[in-house]
Amino acid sequence: MGCSTAPIVQTVDFEMPRSKLTHADVELIRKSDARVKDLAMFYGVADSTISNAKNGITWRKTPGKKHNNKRAKLTPEQVAWVRENVDGITQRYMANMLRVSQGAISHIINYRSWRWLK
C-alpha cells in the first residue's frame, strides 16, 4: 500500500449538518446553466436533489433566494407592505385590498407564511 490518499474533507453547513450541499453550492447550482444530471454527478447527489434545490423546493432559507412561486397571490413587495402597516390598517381591510383572506394576512404578519421574507 505505497499509495496514500488524502482524506476527503467535506464542509458542513451548520443549519443542515447532514447535507452534502452547502448554501454556497446551492447558490452556484441555481445560477448554473448546466444540466441537472451533470450537476448531480459533480456534487455526488441524486438528480432530484439538484432539481429540488434549483427550483426552491428544498433549501428555501438560502440567502439571496428570490420569489419564484408562480401560484402565490401576493408579491414580496405586497407582503412587506402588509408587515409595515400592521399597526395602521386592519387585517380585514388589507385582505379586501389585496383580495386574499383575513387569515392569509394574519399568517403573513405572524410569519406562518412568507417566513423567508424578513
The 8 nearest C-alpha neighbors of each residue, nearest first, counted from 0:
[[1, 2, 3, 4, 5, 6, 7, 8],
 [0, 2, 3, 4, 5, 6, 7, 8],
 [3, 1, 0, 4, 5, 6, 7, 8],
 [4, 2, 1, 5, 0, 6, 7, 8],
 [3, 5, 6, 2, 7, 1, 0, 8],
 [4, 6, 7, 3, 8, 2, 9, 1],
 [7, 5, 8, 4, 3, 9, 10, 2],
 [6, 8, 9, 5, 4, 10, 3, 11],
 [9, 7, 6, 10, 5, 11, 19, 4],
 [8, 10, 11, 7, 19, 20, 6, 12],
 [11, 9, 8, 12, 21, 19, 20, 16],
 [12, 10, 16, 13, 9, 21, 18, 17],
 [11, 13, 16, 15, 21, 14, 10, 18],
 [12, 14, 16, 15, 11, 17, 21, 10],
 [13, 15, 12, 16, 11, 17, 18, 21],
 [14, 16, 12, 13, 18, 17, 11, 21],
 [15, 17, 13, 12, 11, 18, 14, 19],
 [18, 16, 15, 19, 11, 12, 13, 20],
 [17, 19, 20, 16, 15, 21, 12, 11],
 [18, 20, 17, 21, 44, 42, 11, 9],
 [21, 19, 18, 24, 25, 22, 42, 12],
 [20, 22, 24, 23, 12, 25, 19, 11],
 [21, 23, 25, 24, 61, 26, 20, 12],
 [22, 24, 26, 21, 25, 27, 20, 61],
 [25, 23, 21, 27, 22, 26, 20, 28],
 [24, 26, 28, 22, 27, 23, 29, 21],
 [25, 27, 23, 29, 28, 24, 22, 30],
 [26, 28, 24, 30, 25, 29, 31, 23],
 [29, 27, 25, 31, 26, 30, 24, 53],
 [28, 30, 53, 26, 27, 31, 25, 52],
 [31, 29, 27, 28, 26, 32, 53, 25],
 [32, 30, 28, 33, 29, 27, 34, 26],
 [31, 33, 34, 30, 28, 29, 35, 38],
 [34, 32, 31, 35, 37, 38, 28, 36],
 [33, 35, 37, 36, 38, 32, 31, 39],
 [34, 36, 38, 37, 39, 46, 49, 50],
 [37, 35, 39, 34, 38, 46, 40, 49],
 [38, 36, 40, 34, 39, 35, 41, 33],
 [37, 39, 41, 35, 40, 36, 42, 34],
 [40, 38, 44, 36, 46, 42, 37, 41],
 [39, 41, 43, 37, 38, 42, 36, 44],
 [40, 42, 38, 39, 43, 37, 44, 36],
 [43, 41, 39, 40, 44, 38, 20, 19],
 [44, 42, 40, 41, 39, 45, 19, 38],
 [43, 45, 39, 42, 48, 40, 46, 49],
 [44, 46, 48, 47, 39, 49, 43, 40],
 [47, 45, 39, 49, 48, 36, 35, 50],
 [46, 48, 50, 45, 49, 51, 44, 39],
 [49, 47, 45, 51, 46, 50, 52, 44],
 [50, 48, 52, 46, 47, 51, 53, 39],
 [49, 51, 47, 53, 52, 48, 54, 46],
 [50, 52, 56, 54, 48, 53, 49, 57],
 [53, 51, 57, 49, 55, 54, 50, 58],
 [52, 54, 29, 50, 51, 55, 49, 28],
 [55, 53, 51, 52, 56, 50, 29, 57],
 [56, 54, 52, 57, 59, 53, 51, 58],
 [55, 57, 51, 54, 52, 59, 58, 53],
 [56, 58, 52, 55, 59, 51, 54, 48],
 [59, 57, 60, 61, 52, 55, 56, 25],
 [60, 58, 57, 61, 55, 56, 64, 115],
 [61, 59, 58, 115, 62, 64, 57, 63],
 [60, 62, 59, 58, 64, 22, 63, 26],
 [63, 61, 64, 60, 22, 26, 59, 65],
 [62, 64, 65, 61, 26, 60, 66, 59],
 [65, 63, 62, 61, 66, 59, 60, 55],
 [64, 66, 67, 63, 55, 62, 75, 68],
 [65, 67, 68, 64, 75, 74, 69, 55],
 [68, 66, 69, 65, 55, 54, 71, 64],
 [69, 67, 70, 71, 66, 55, 72, 65],
 [68, 70, 71, 67, 72, 66, 73, 74],
 [71, 69, 68, 72, 67, 73, 74, 66],
 [72, 70, 73, 68, 69, 74, 67, 66],
 [71, 73, 70, 74, 99, 69, 98, 97],
 [74, 72, 71, 77, 75, 78, 97, 76],
 [73, 75, 77, 76, 78, 72, 71, 66],
 [76, 74, 78, 77, 79, 73, 66, 116],
 [75, 77, 79, 74, 78, 80, 73, 81],
 [76, 78, 80, 74, 79, 75, 73, 81],
 [77, 79, 75, 81, 80, 76, 82, 74],
 [78, 80, 76, 82, 77, 81, 83, 75],
 [81, 79, 77, 83, 78, 82, 84, 76],
 [82, 80, 78, 84, 79, 83, 85, 77],
 [83, 81, 79, 85, 80, 84, 108, 78],
 [82, 84, 80, 81, 85, 79, 86, 78],
 [85, 83, 87, 81, 86, 82, 88, 80],
 [84, 86, 82, 87, 83, 88, 81, 89],
 [87, 85, 84, 88, 89, 83, 82, 90],
 [86, 88, 84, 85, 89, 83, 90, 81],
 [89, 87, 86, 85, 84, 90, 92, 93],
 [90, 88, 92, 91, 93, 87, 85, 86],
 [89, 91, 93, 92, 101, 94, 104, 88],
 [90, 92, 94, 101, 89, 93, 95, 100],
 [91, 93, 95, 89, 94, 90, 96, 88],
 [94, 92, 96, 90, 95, 91, 97, 89],
 [93, 95, 99, 91, 101, 97, 92, 100],
 [94, 96, 98, 92, 93, 97, 91, 99],
 [97, 95, 93, 94, 98, 92, 99, 91],
 [96, 98, 94, 95, 99, 93, 73, 77],
 [99, 97, 95, 96, 94, 100, 93, 72],
 [100, 98, 94, 97, 103, 95, 101, 104],
 [101, 99, 103, 102, 94, 104, 98, 95],
 [100, 102, 104, 94, 91, 103, 90, 105],
 [103, 101, 105, 100, 104, 106, 99, 94],
 [102, 104, 106, 100, 101, 105, 107, 99],
 [105, 103, 107, 101, 102, 106, 90, 108],
 [104, 106, 102, 108, 103, 107, 109, 101],
 [107, 105, 111, 103, 109, 104, 112, 108],
 [106, 108, 110, 104, 112, 105, 109, 111],
 [107, 109, 105, 106, 110, 82, 104, 81],
 [108, 110, 106, 107, 111, 105, 112, 104],
 [111, 109, 114, 107, 112, 108, 106, 113],
 [112, 110, 106, 109, 107, 114, 113, 108],
 [111, 113, 107, 110, 114, 106, 109, 103],
 [112, 114, 115, 116, 107, 110, 111, 78],
 [115, 113, 110, 112, 116, 111, 117, 107],
 [114, 116, 113, 60, 117, 59, 64, 112],
 [115, 117, 114, 113, 75, 79, 78, 110],
 [116, 115, 114, 79, 113, 110, 82, 78]]
